[in-house]
Amino acid sequence: MILLGTDLSFTKAGISLLDTEAKEIRLERIEGKMHKEFPNTWREALDRCKKLTSFIKGLNITHYISEMPFPGGEASCGLYQL
């Protein structure tokens, strides 16, 4: 079983991959220069998606877990975009 977990934020995206059969854990972070303006957030989100896709390419992920932004937060719109 392969579990993928992500913790998305404006400064870094944390990625954890747990392979229970191989007994391996991989940790990765995706850094960028995200600001709270929409055009920059959009470009940065696209870049992070590309890097995440590269990280998980070829894996058969069984479960995905992600932190959910607080809906009333000041930057929640941008975090949901991520």
CYANA upper distance limits for C-alpha pairs under 8 A (distance plus 0.5 A):
  1 MET  CA     19 ASP  CA      6.42
  1 MET  CA     20 THR  CA      5.95
  1 MET  CA     21 GLU  CA      6.81
  1 MET  CA     61 ILE  CA      7.83
  1 MET  CA     62 THR  CA      6.34
  2 ILE  CA     17 LEU  CA      7.49
  2 ILE  CA     18 LEU  CA      6.10
  2 ILE  CA     19 ASP  CA      5.01
  2 ILE  CA     20 THR  CA      6.87
  2 ILE  CA     60 ASN  CA      7.36
  2 ILE  CA     61 ILE  CA      5.45
  2 ILE  CA     62 THR  CA      5.73
  2 ILE  CA     63 HIS  CA      7.28
  3 LEU  CA     17 LEU  CA      6.21
  3 LEU  CA     18 LEU  CA      5.56
  3 LEU  CA     19 ASP  CA      7.04
  3 LEU  CA     61 ILE  CA      6.51
  3 LEU  CA     62 THR  CA      6.39
  3 LEU  CA     63 HIS  CA      5.43
  3 LEU  CA     64 TYR  CA      6.44
  3 LEU  CA     65 ILE  CA      8.21
  4 LEU  CA     15 ILE  CA      7.80
  4 LEU  CA     16 SER  CA      6.26
  4 LEU  CA     17 LEU  CA      5.18
  4 LEU  CA     18 LEU  CA      7.04
  4 LEU  CA     61 ILE  CA      7.25
  4 LEU  CA     63 HIS  CA      6.78
  4 LEU  CA     64 TYR  CA      5.27
  4 LEU  CA     65 ILE  CA      6.71
  5 GLY  CA     15 ILE  CA      6.28
  5 GLY  CA     16 SER  CA      5.51
  5 GLY  CA     17 LEU  CA      6.95
  5 GLY  CA     64 TYR  CA      6.27
  5 GLY  CA     65 ILE  CA      5.12
  5 GLY  CA     66 SER  CA      6.06
  6 THR  CA     13 ALA  CA      7.49
  6 THR  CA     14 GLY  CA      6.04
  6 THR  CA     15 ILE  CA      5.10
  6 THR  CA     16 SER  CA      6.85
  6 THR  CA     65 ILE  CA      7.02
  6 THR  CA     66 SER  CA      5.39
  6 THR  CA     67 GLU  CA      7.27
  7 ASP  CA     13 ALA  CA      6.20
  7 ASP  CA     14 GLY  CA      5.43
  7 ASP  CA     15 ILE  CA      7.07
  7 ASP  CA     66 SER  CA      6.55
  7 ASP  CA     67 GLU  CA      6.04
  8 LEU  CA     12 LYS  CA      7.26
  8 LEU  CA     13 ALA  CA      4.96
  8 LEU  CA     14 GLY  CA      6.83
  8 LEU  CA     66 SER  CA      8.47
  8 LEU  CA     67 GLU  CA      7.76
  8 LEU  CA     79 LEU  CA      7.71
  8 LEU  CA     82 LEU  CA      7.47
  9 SER  CA     13 ALA  CA      6.16
  9 SER  CA     79 LEU  CA      7.10
  9 SER  CA     82 LEU  CA      8.48
 10 PHE  CA     32 GLY  CA      8.39
 10 PHE  CA     33 LYS  CA      8.40
 10 PHE  CA     34 MET  CA      6.05
 10 PHE  CA     35 HIS  CA      7.53
 10 PHE  CA     79 LEU  CA      7.88
 11 THR  CA     31 GLU  CA      6.79
 11 THR  CA     32 GLY  CA      6.97
 11 THR  CA     33 LYS  CA      7.57
 11 THR  CA     34 MET  CA      7.15
 12 LYS  CA     29 ARG  CA      6.81
 12 LYS  CA     30 ILE  CA      6.01
 12 LYS  CA     31 GLU  CA      5.06
 12 LYS  CA     32 GLY  CA      7.19
 13 ALA  CA     29 ARG  CA      5.91
 13 ALA  CA     30 ILE  CA      5.45
 13 ALA  CA     31 GLU  CA      6.98
 13 ALA  CA     48 ARG  CA      8.40
 14 GLY  CA     27 LEU  CA      8.01
 14 GLY  CA     28 GLU  CA      6.58
 14 GLY  CA     29 ARG  CA      5.10
 14 GLY  CA     30 ILE  CA      7.12
 15 ILE  CA     27 LEU  CA      6.26
 15 ILE  CA     28 GLU  CA      5.57
 15 ILE  CA     29 ARG  CA      6.42
 15 ILE  CA     30 ILE  CA      8.45
 16 SER  CA     25 ILE  CA      7.65
 16 SER  CA     26 ARG  CA      6.31
 16 SER  CA     27 LEU  CA      5.19
 16 SER  CA     28 GLU  CA      7.00
 17 LEU  CA     25 ILE  CA      6.12
 17 LEU  CA     26 ARG  CA      5.53
 17 LEU  CA     27 LEU  CA      6.95
 18 LEU  CA     23 LYS  CA      8.02
 18 LEU  CA     24 GLU  CA      6.52
 18 LEU  CA     25 ILE  CA      5.14
 18 LEU  CA     26 ARG  CA      7.10
 19 ASP  CA     23 LYS  CA      6.09
 19 ASP  CA     24 GLU  CA      5.72
 19 ASP  CA     25 ILE  CA      6.85
 20 THR  CA     24 GLU  CA      7.32
 30 ILE  CA     48 ARG  CA      7.15
 30 ILE  CA     51 LYS  CA      7.92
 32 GLY  CA     44 GLU  CA      7.35
 33 LYS  CA     44 GLU  CA      7.78
 34 MET  CA     40 ASN  CA      6.87
 34 MET  CA     41 THR  CA      6.29
 34 MET  CA     44 GLU  CA      6.51
 35 HIS  CA     40 ASN  CA      6.84
 35 HIS  CA     41 THR  CA      6.74
 36 LYS  CA     40 ASN  CA      7.91
 36 LYS  CA     41 THR  CA      6.81
 36 LYS  CA     75 ALA  CA      7.69
 36 LYS  CA     78 GLY  CA      7.19
 37 GLU  CA     41 THR  CA      6.60
 38 PHE  CA     42 TRP  CA      6.55
 38 PHE  CA     78 GLY  CA      7.85
 39 PRO  CA     43 ARG  CA      6.90
 40 ASN  CA     44 GLU  CA      6.55
 41 THR  CA     45 ALA  CA      6.39
 41 THR  CA     78 GLY  CA      7.15
 41 THR  CA     81 GLN  CA      8.33
 41 THR  CA     82 LEU  CA      8.36
 42 TRP  CA     46 LEU  CA      6.72
 42 TRP  CA     81 GLN  CA      7.99
 43 ARG  CA     47 ASP  CA      6.75
 44 GLU  CA     48 ARG  CA      6.66
 45 ALA  CA     49 CYS  CA      6.64
 45 ALA  CA     81 GLN  CA      7.71
 45 ALA  CA     82 LEU  CA      5.70
 46 LEU  CA     50 LYS  CA      6.81
 47 ASP  CA     51 LYS  CA      6.86
 48 ARG  CA     52 LEU  CA      6.53
 49 CYS  CA     53 THR  CA      6.51
 50 LYS  CA     54 SER  CA      6.76
 51 LYS  CA     55 PHE  CA      6.73
 52 LEU  CA     56 ILE  CA      6.83
 53 THR  CA     57 LYS  CA      6.26
 68 MET  CA     80 TYR  CA      8.46
 69 PRO  CA     73 GLY  CA      8.13
 69 PRO  CA     76 SER  CA      6.49
 69 PRO  CA     79 LEU  CA      6.91
 69 PRO  CA     80 TYR  CA      7.27
 70 PHE  CA     76 SER  CA      6.92
 71 PRO  CA     76 SER  CA      6.25
 72 GLY  CA     76 SER  CA      7.26
 75 ALA  CA     79 LEU  CA      6.88
 76 SER  CA     80 TYR  CA      6.46
 77 CYS  CA     81 GLN  CA      6.76
 78 GLY  CA     82 LEU  CA      6.95
